[in-house]
Amino acid sequence: MIRGIRGATTVTENTPEAIYKATIDLFQAIVTENNLAPEMISSVLTSVTSDIDAAFPAKPIRELADFEFVPIMGVMEIPVTGALAMCIRLMVNAEVGEVPQQDVVHVYLEGARVLRPDLAK
């Protein structure tokens, strides 16, 4: 069964280094928490808030060993007044076998923990 696995994090500065590090930390946490191998991932959607424009978050994922063939797409979040700033979100679509929806591990890091305190560790 293919499940969507959500995740989000924040950065404190709009630099390629900060964006790449935050994205990799989030992606690797999602992969680890859900025991994913590259072949299990059908696609990854990345999104950023409008205050993040120094780099594409997809780039560091695409450069990870064994993940270079995973389709990755990036979009900009809808600019909603009062929304969490400096936020990177991922939606990882992966074949997880018979894992029930409630057992998928969604990952919220840094300031993004406020988005889903019920799911954040």
Secondary structure, 3 states (H helix, E strand, C coil): CEEEEEEEEECCCCCHHHHHHHHHHHHHHHHHHCCCCHHHEEEEEEEECCCCCCCCCHHHHHCCCCCCCCCEEEEECCCCCCCCCCEEEEEEEEECCCCCHHHCCCEECHHHHHHCCCCCC
